[in-house]
């Protein structure tokens, strides 16, 4: 149906049909296809919603517990939430230097309040990104910096990965990019492909769905100002590889975390790339 739809638009515009090409290796950066692809990506705005953060201690465990209250633009507690990728809220926490990364799913307690246990590894500044769908308004993203107690570590410079192979658990992942790492440019659609295999034997393995899809990929620039969260493109992923479509908002150095699942365990695969 999509092919017929595209052809109909081309005919109505009075244009000739362009030559065929392999979109896996020559991804278009302009035109109707990227427009349709971007239409499936989240519009990352807080839409006037806010998230208040409270600290508490869970009795008897000593674990640090975070209470989050979601307020609508009028300052009232939100009571209507819809699931996004099987969860009512996604909380992503990263340290200022992007060395620490955590993706958790707070439990909803009603009256706009969520609760989660979260153990920050050290002191310093941490970016808290909350994603949720309130009042059927679509995906809403709220970002805030939180100061963790304790001594912060020395800030590490973010260095571009020397190679794009990383072993996590028993899985070896290799990242490839189309069009290529040297041709990654801001404002243009890129395809990120995570290929994977058994790290010991090199044999194929099968990953499990994670949060309703083949994988998630969170992307932040080195200042943590530019934020992208994309999901696997199921129709263009296959056994042994997971593909993501992403567009980098500005030039710079970015860190990305691919997230996958094997035998119930979430595997987080980090890489650092350069975008022109």
C-alpha positions in Angstrom: 0.0 0.0 0.0 2.8 2.4 0.8 4.3 1.9 -2.7 1.0 2.7 -4.3 0.6 5.8 -2.1 4.0 7.1 -3.0 3.4 6.5 -6.7 0.1 8.3 -6.6 1.7 11.3 -5.1 4.4 11.3 -7.7 1.9 11.1 -10.5 -0.3 13.9 -9.0 2.8 16.1 -8.9 3.5 15.5 -12.5 7.0 14.1 -11.8 8.7 11.2 -13.4 9.5 8.1 -11.4 13.2 8.3 -10.2 15.6 5.4 -10.7 15.4 2.7 -8.0 18.1 2.4 -5.4 18.8 0.5 -2.3 17.5 2.6 0.6 19.5 0.5 3.1 22.8 1.8 1.8 21.7 5.2 0.2 19.3 6.7 2.7 17.6 9.8 1.4 18.0 13.0 3.5 15.2 15.0 1.8 11.8 14.3 0.3 8.7 12.3 1.1 10.4 9.2 2.6 12.3 11.0 5.4 9.2 13.0 6.1 7.2 9.9 6.6 9.9 8.4 8.7 10.2 11.4 10.9 6.5 11.3 11.4 6.9 8.2 13.5 9.5 9.8 15.7 8.6 11.6 18.9 8.2 15.3 19.0 10.4 16.0 22.1 8.6 18.8 23.9 7.4 19.2 27.5 4.1 20.7 26.1 3.9 22.9 29.1 3.9 19.9 31.6 6.3 19.8 34.5 7.7 17.1 36.7 8.4 17.8 40.4 11.1 15.6 42.0 11.1 14.6 45.7 13.5 12.5 47.7 12.4 9.9 50.2 13.7 6.8 51.9 12.0 3.4 51.7 11.7 2.1 55.2 13.9 -0.9 56.0 15.9 -1.0 52.7 18.1 2.1 52.8 17.5 2.5 49.0 17.1 6.0 47.7 13.6 6.5 46.3 12.5 9.2 44.0 8.9 10.5 43.9 7.9 12.3 40.7 4.7 14.2 40.4 3.5 15.2 36.9 1.7 18.6 36.6 -0.3 19.9 33.7 0.2 23.4 32.3 -2.3 24.7 34.9 -0.2 23.3 37.7 -2.7 20.5 38.5 -1.8 16.8 39.0 -2.2 14.7 35.9 -4.5 11.7 36.3 -4.7 10.4 32.8 -1.7 8.6 31.4 -1.4 6.3 28.3 1.3 3.6 27.8 4.3 4.4 25.7 6.2 1.3 24.6 4.5 -0.8 27.3 5.2 1.7 30.2 3.4 4.7 31.7 6.7 6.5 32.3 10.3 6.2 31.1 13.0 7.8 33.3 16.4 8.2 31.8 19.3 9.4 34.0 22.7 10.4 32.8 25.7 12.0 34.5 27.1 15.3 33.4 30.0 13.6 31.6 27.7 10.9 30.1 29.6 8.1 31.8 26.6 7.0 33.9 23.4 5.9 32.2 20.2 4.4 33.6 16.8 3.7 32.1 14.1 2.8 34.6 10.3 2.7 34.7 8.7 4.3 37.8 5.6 2.8 39.3 2.4 4.8 39.1 0.7 5.4 42.4 -2.1 7.6 41.3 -2.8 11.4 41.5 0.0 12.0 39.0 2.7 10.5 41.3 5.3 7.9 40.3 7.8 6.2 42.6 11.1 4.5 41.7 14.2 3.2 43.5 17.3 4.8 42.1 20.9 4.6 43.4 23.1 7.3 42.0 26.7 6.0 41.9 28.3 9.3 43.1 27.7 13.0 43.6 27.4 15.6 41.0 25.0 16.7 38.3 22.6 14.3 36.7 20.2 14.9 33.9 16.7 13.4 34.6 14.7 12.9 31.4 11.1 11.7 31.9 8.9 10.5 28.9 5.2 10.0 29.3 1.9 10.5 27.5 -0.5 12.7 29.6 -4.1 13.5 28.9 -3.8 11.8 25.4 -1.5 14.7 24.3 1.2 12.5 22.7 4.7 11.8 23.9 5.9 14.4 26.3 9.5 14.8 27.4 10.6 16.8 30.5 14.3 17.4 31.3 15.8 18.7 34.5 19.2 18.7 36.2 19.4 17.1 39.6 22.3 17.5 42.1 23.4 14.1 43.6 24.9 14.2 47.1 28.5 13.1 47.6 31.8 13.7 46.0 31.7 14.0 42.2 34.3 12.2 40.1 36.7 13.9 37.8 35.0 14.9 34.6 36.1 12.8 31.7 36.3 14.2 28.2 34.0 12.5 25.7 36.2 10.8 23.1 35.0 9.4 19.8 35.1 5.6 19.8 38.2 4.2 18.2 36.3 1.2 16.9 32.7 0.3 16.8 32.7 -3.1 18.4 31.6 -3.6 22.0 31.0 -6.8 24.0 28.3 -6.7 26.6 27.6 -9.9 28.6 27.9 -12.8 26.1 27.0 -10.7 23.1 29.3 -8.9 20.7 27.8 -5.8 19.1 29.1 -3.9 16.0 27.7 -0.5 15.0 27.6 0.5 11.4 26.2 3.7 10.0 24.7 4.5 6.6 25.7 6.5 4.7 29.0 6.3 6.7 30.6 7.6 9.9 32.6 10.2 7.9 29.4 11.4 6.2 27.2 11.8 9.3 25.7 15.3 9.1 23.2 17.1 11.2 19.7 17.5 9.9 20.0 14.5 7.6 18.5 11.1 8.2 21.0 8.4 9.3 20.6 4.7 9.7 22.2 3.1 12.7 22.7 -0.7 12.5 23.6 -2.8 15.5 24.8 -6.2 14.4 25.2 -8.9 17.1 26.4 -12.4 17.6 27.7 -14.7 20.4 30.9 -13.2 21.7 32.5 -16.6 22.4 31.6 -18.6 19.4 30.7 -16.0 16.7 27.4 -18.0 16.1 24.1 -16.2 15.5 21.9 -15.6 18.5 18.3 -14.3 18.9 17.6 -11.2 21.1 14.2 -10.8 22.7 11.9 -7.8 22.2 12.6 -5.0 24.7 9.7 -2.7 25.7 7.6 -3.7 22.7 10.3 -3.5 20.0 13.6 -4.9 18.9 15.6 -2.3 20.8 15.8 1.3 21.9 18.5 3.9 21.3 19.0 7.0 23.4 21.3 9.7 22.0 22.7 12.8 23.7 25.3 15.3 22.6 28.3 16.1 24.8 26.6 19.0 26.5 23.4 16.9 27.0 21.3 19.6 25.3 20.4 17.6 22.2 18.3 14.6 23.1 17.0 11.8 20.7 15.2 8.6 21.6 14.4 6.2 18.8 13.0 2.7 18.5 14.0 -0.1 16.2 12.6 0.0 12.7 11.0 -3.5 12.7 10.5 -3.7 8.9 14.2 -3.0 8.3 15.7 -5.1 11.1 16.4 -8.8 10.8 17.9 -11.7 12.6 21.4 -10.7 13.7 20.8 -6.9 13.4 18.7 -4.1 14.6 18.2 -0.8 12.7 17.3 2.6 13.9 16.5 5.8 12.0 17.8 9.0 13.6 18.4 12.6 12.8 21.0 14.6 14.7 19.8 18.1 15.5 23.3 19.8 15.3 26.9 19.1 14.6 29.1 17.8 17.4 30.0 14.7 19.4 27.2 12.4 20.5 27.0 9.4 22.8 24.4 6.8 22.1 23.2 3.9 24.1 21.7 0.9 22.3 19.4 -1.1 24.6 18.5 -4.7 23.9 17.3 -7.7 25.8 18.6 -11.3 26.1 17.3 -13.9 28.5 15.4 -11.2 30.5 18.6 -9.1 30.9 18.8 -5.6 29.4 22.1 -5.0 27.6 23.2 -1.4 27.2 25.7 -0.8 24.4 27.5 2.6 24.3 29.3 4.3 21.5 30.5 7.8 20.8 30.3 9.3 17.3 31.1 12.6 15.5 28.5 14.5 13.5 29.4 17.2 11.1 
